[in-house]
Amino acid sequence: MISLLDALARPFLGLLDPEDAHRLAIRALGIPPYVKRVRDDPRLAVRACDLHFPNPIGVAAGFDKHAEVWDALLRLGFGFVEVGTVTLRPQPGNPRPRVFRLAHDEGVINRLGFNSAGADIALRRLAAHTRSGGVVGINIGANKDSTDRSSDYVRLIEMFAPSVSYFCVNISSPNTPGLRDLQRGRALEELLAAVTGARMRAAERSLAPPVLVKIAPDLTLPDLDDLVEAARKHRVDGMIVANTTLARPRSLRDRDGAKQQGGLSGRPLFALSTRMLAETYVRVEGAFPLIGVGGIDSGEAAVAKIRAGALLIQLYTAFIFHGLRLLPTIKAELSRAVARAGCESIAALVGTDAAALTAQSWPQQ
């Protein structure tokens, strides 16, 4: 039934402004009755950061920005959901239009700018999570006009520690001026010390959700070296690789759409984000798990991301072009990949291609 409704709705949604179409999709997901969840192949279950994931496929931040439909997404069969980005105080983000489809490329450019209903509203909506179960993370960001961005992240960790499964510290969005500076140097060290300190204080109250950091695909390899070293030093629990890119690959067919400012996601991001994932994997050396995101639009792409080093994966942009029926398709291919490899768990495939990928020439941009 979901596949049928999805197939009927997507052509209509494609005629609307992308942000209006997204709003309608969120409202539709919030209307019961929900589909009864089908039991997952046990070989797809993953243990990471002391959390149990029934399968490794998650919804990336940006889809359920205001924590409205995380429960419906879990019922649809996702292994986890990451809400947000949530900022401490409400903010409208950048002026509209700010989301642009590149239909021929199956990509999207956005310059949303952390539009957020604010922490108080998200916290009320996530209050039920502790009772309902499932893995629900929160992507947190600093307000655009914040004079102390580290304190924004710390306060958000303090507020949400009782209500979420993990935190994703977003320091890689290209749409908040100066935010990506937090990925480097002294600013990075100070931020990681602050957020891991907040996690340790939460642990004293038996509330210690893991803290992950989301990075950009546009980092230089020396910057990546420094970032991974700092993450390992401060004992972050994981990294998400990667956010949207400011690059515009020459292969893009929608040249007019590509002129829009903002971060590019979807299929055109796959090669770059997967290479950055492999580069991160070989540097992390098993110190913590990685979540791979960027351009996953098929079962084959999901397997490639796992082989590049991702223990977990996330999707968003592909839903615009392929719909939610993509989820069972990817699950089926992951099960086939496990069977072909003759192993007992999808985790056995993690990073098997990483070294080979890092030896290849850099993806053409």
C-alpha positions in Angstrom: 0.0 0.0 0.0 2.8 2.4 0.9 4.5 1.7 -2.5 1.2 2.4 -4.3 0.5 5.7 -2.5 4.1 6.7 -2.9 4.0 6.1 -6.7 0.8 8.1 -7.0 1.9 11.0 -4.9 5.4 11.7 -6.1 4.4 13.0 -9.6 2.1 15.5 -7.9 4.7 16.5 -5.4 7.2 17.0 -8.1 5.0 19.9 -9.5 5.2 21.8 -6.3 7.9 24.0 -4.8 10.4 21.6 -3.2 9.8 23.0 0.3 6.0 22.9 -0.1 6.2 19.3 -1.3 8.3 18.4 1.7 5.8 20.0 4.0 3.0 18.0 2.5 5.0 14.8 2.9 5.6 15.5 6.6 1.9 16.1 7.1 1.0 12.9 5.3 3.4 10.8 7.4 1.8 12.3 10.6 -1.6 10.9 9.8 -2.4 7.5 11.2 -3.0 4.6 10.8 0.6 3.6 10.4 1.8 0.5 8.6 2.7 -2.4 10.8 6.4 -2.9 10.7 7.8 -6.0 9.0 10.5 -7.9 10.9 14.0 -7.3 9.5 16.5 -9.8 8.4 18.5 -10.5 11.6 21.7 -10.4 9.5 21.1 -6.7 9.0 21.1 -5.9 12.7 24.0 -3.6 13.9 25.4 -2.7 17.3 27.1 0.6 17.4 27.8 3.2 20.2 26.1 0.8 22.6 22.8 1.1 20.6 20.9 -1.6 18.8 19.9 -0.9 15.2 17.5 -3.5 13.7 18.9 -2.5 10.3 21.6 0.0 9.3 19.4 2.3 7.2 18.5 5.6 8.7 16.8 8.9 7.8 19.3 11.7 7.5 18.9 15.0 9.3 16.9 17.5 7.2 13.9 15.3 6.6 12.3 15.5 10.0 13.7 18.9 10.9 11.3 19.7 13.7 10.9 16.2 15.2 7.4 15.7 13.9 7.3 12.3 12.4 10.2 10.2 13.8 7.8 7.7 15.2 6.1 7.2 11.8 9.4 6.7 10.1 10.5 4.1 12.6 7.2 2.2 12.0 7.9 2.3 8.2 11.0 0.2 8.9 13.9 2.5 9.2 16.6 1.4 11.5 17.0 4.8 13.0 16.0 8.5 12.5 18.0 11.6 13.0 15.9 14.7 13.6 17.0 18.3 13.1 19.0 20.3 12.6 17.6 21.8 15.9 19.0 25.1 17.1 18.7 26.4 20.7 16.5 29.4 19.7 13.9 29.4 16.9 15.2 31.0 13.7 13.7 31.3 10.2 16.7 30.4 8.2 17.4 32.0 4.8 14.8 33.6 2.6 12.8 31.4 0.2 13.2 30.1 -2.4 16.0 28.1 -0.8 15.6 24.5 -2.1 16.2 23.6 -5.7 15.8 20.2 -7.5 18.2 19.2 -10.2 15.9 16.7 -11.7 18.1 15.4 -14.5 20.9 14.8 -12.0 18.7 13.5 -9.1 20.3 16.1 -6.9 19.1 19.0 -4.7 20.7 22.3 -3.8 19.6 23.8 -0.5 20.5 26.9 1.4 18.0 26.5 4.2 20.3 27.9 6.9 19.2 25.9 9.9 15.6 26.9 9.8 14.4 25.6 13.2 11.4 25.7 15.4 13.8 25.8 18.3 14.8 23.4 21.1 11.7 23.8 23.3 9.3 22.6 20.6 11.6 19.7 19.6 12.0 18.7 23.2 8.3 18.4 23.8 7.9 16.3 20.6 10.7 14.0 21.6 9.3 13.4 25.1 7.6 10.2 24.0 10.8 8.7 22.7 11.9 7.3 26.0 8.7 5.3 26.2 8.4 4.2 22.6 11.9 3.0 22.0 13.8 2.9 18.7 17.0 4.8 17.9 16.3 8.5 17.4 19.2 10.9 17.2 19.2 14.6 17.1 21.3 16.8 14.8 22.2 20.0 16.7 23.5 23.3 15.4 24.4 26.8 16.6 22.1 29.8 16.0 23.3 32.1 13.2 23.6 35.0 15.5 25.1 33.1 18.4 28.1 34.9 20.0 29.3 31.6 21.6 28.6 28.7 19.4 30.2 26.1 21.7 27.8 27.1 24.4 24.8 26.5 22.1 25.9 22.9 21.5 26.6 22.3 25.2 23.2 23.7 26.2 21.5 21.5 23.6 23.2 18.4 24.9 22.2 19.2 28.4 18.5 19.7 27.4 18.1 16.6 25.2 20.3 14.1 27.0 17.2 12.4 28.6 15.2 12.2 25.4 17.5 11.1 22.5 19.6 8.1 21.5 22.6 10.1 20.2 23.7 13.6 19.3 25.1 14.7 15.9 27.2 17.9 16.3 26.7 19.6 12.9 29.7 21.8 12.2 29.7 21.2 8.4 26.6 22.9 7.0 27.7 25.3 4.3 24.7 27.6 4.8 25.6 29.2 8.2 28.4 31.7 7.8 31.6 30.6 9.6 30.2 27.3 10.8 32.6 25.1 8.9 35.5 27.0 10.6 34.6 24.9 13.7 36.1 21.9 11.8 39.6 23.2 12.1 42.3 24.3 14.6 41.7 25.7 18.0 38.0 26.2 17.4 37.6 22.5 16.8 39.6 21.5 19.9 37.6 23.9 22.1 34.3 22.6 20.6 35.1 18.9 21.1 36.3 19.5 24.6 33.1 21.3 25.4 30.7 18.8 23.9 32.4 15.7 25.3 32.6 17.4 28.6 28.8 18.0 28.5 28.4 14.3 27.7 30.5 13.3 30.7 28.5 15.5 33.0 25.3 13.8 31.6 26.9 10.4 32.3 27.0 11.4 36.0 23.2 11.4 35.8 23.2 8.1 34.0 22.3 10.0 30.8 25.1 9.7 28.3 23.9 9.6 24.7 26.8 9.1 22.2 28.2 12.3 20.6 29.0 12.1 16.8 30.4 14.8 14.6 29.2 15.5 11.0 31.9 16.6 8.6 32.0 18.2 5.2 33.0 16.3 2.0 35.0 19.4 1.0 37.8 19.0 3.6 41.3 18.7 2.4 43.1 15.6 3.4 45.4 17.4 5.8 42.3 19.0 7.4 40.8 15.5 7.7 44.0 14.3 9.3 43.7 17.0 12.0 40.0 16.5 12.5 40.2 12.7 13.0 43.2 13.2 15.3 41.1 15.7 17.4 38.1 13.4 17.4 40.1 10.5 18.6 41.8 12.6 21.2 38.5 13.8 22.7 36.9 10.4 22.4 33.9 11.3 20.2 31.7 8.3 19.7 31.5 8.4 15.9 31.5 10.5 12.7 28.9 11.1 10.0 30.5 11.4 6.5 29.4 13.7 4.8 27.3 16.8 4.6 26.4 18.6 1.4 29.1 19.9 -0.9 29.8 23.4 -2.3 31.4 21.7 -5.3 29.6 21.5 -8.6 30.8 18.5 -10.6 31.3 19.1 -14.3 29.1 16.1 -15.0 25.9 18.0 -13.8 23.4 18.3 -16.6 21.2 21.0 -15.1 23.7 23.8 -15.5 21.3 26.6 -14.6 20.2 24.9 -11.4 23.8 24.3 -10.5 24.3 28.0 -10.3 22.2 28.3 -7.2 24.1 28.9 -4.0 24.0 26.3 -1.3 24.9 22.7 -0.5 24.5 20.0 -3.2 23.1 16.6 -2.2 21.9 13.5 -3.9 23.4 11.3 -6.7 26.1 13.9 -7.7 27.5 13.8 -4.2 28.0 10.0 -4.1 31.5 9.7 -5.5 33.0 12.5 -3.4 31.2 11.6 -0.1 32.1 7.9 -0.5 35.8 8.7 -1.2 35.8 11.0 1.9 34.2 8.1 3.9 37.0 5.7 2.9 39.6 8.3 3.7 38.1 8.8 7.1 37.8 5.0 7.7 41.5 4.3 7.2 42.4 7.2 9.5 40.0 6.3 12.3 41.5 2.7 12.6 38.4 1.3 14.3 38.4 3.9 17.1 34.7 4.6 16.5 32.0 3.8 13.9 31.1 5.9 10.8 27.8 6.7 9.3 27.8 7.1 5.6 25.5 9.6 3.9 25.5 11.2 0.5 24.0 10.0 -2.8 22.6 6.6 -1.7 19.8 5.9 -4.2 19.9 2.1 -4.7 20.8 -1.1 -3.0 24.1 -1.2 -4.9 25.0 2.3 -3.7 24.2 1.3 -0.1 26.5 -1.7 -0.3 29.2 0.4 -1.8 28.9 2.9 1.1 29.2 0.1 3.7 32.2 -1.4 1.9 33.8 2.0 1.9 33.6 2.1 5.7 30.1 2.9 6.9 28.6 0.7 9.7 25.4 2.6 9.3 24.0 4.6 6.4 21.5 7.5 6.0 19.2 8.6 3.1 17.2 11.7 2.3 17.5 13.2 -1.2 16.8 9.9 -2.9 13.3 9.8 -1.4 12.5 12.8 -3.6 13.2 10.9 -6.8 12.5 7.3 -5.8 10.1 7.5 -2.8 9.9 5.6 0.4 9.7 2.3 -1.5 13.4 2.6 -1.9 13.7 1.3 1.7 12.7 -2.3 1.1 14.7 -2.4 -2.1 17.9 -1.4 -0.2 17.1 -3.9 2.6 16.8 -6.7 0.0 20.1 -5.9 -1.6 21.9 -5.7 1.7 20.6 -9.2 2.5 21.8 -10.5 -0.9 25.2 -8.9 -0.3 25.6 -10.7 3.0 24.5 -14.0 1.4 27.0 -13.5 -1.5 29.8 -12.8 0.9 29.0 -15.9 3.0 29.0 -14.0 6.2 26.6 -13.8 9.1 26.2 -10.0 9.5 26.3 -6.9 7.3 29.0 -5.6 9.7 31.4 -8.1 8.1 31.4 -6.0 4.9 32.3 -2.7 6.6 35.4 -1.1 5.1 36.4 -4.1 2.9 36.9 -1.7 -0.1 38.3 1.3 1.8 42.0 0.8 1.2 41.4 0.2 -2.5 39.3 3.3 -2.8 41.9 5.6 -1.2 44.4 4.4 -3.8 42.3 5.6 -6.7 42.4 9.0 -8.4 40.3 11.7 -6.7 36.7 11.8 -8.0 36.4 14.3 -10.8 34.8 17.6 -9.7 
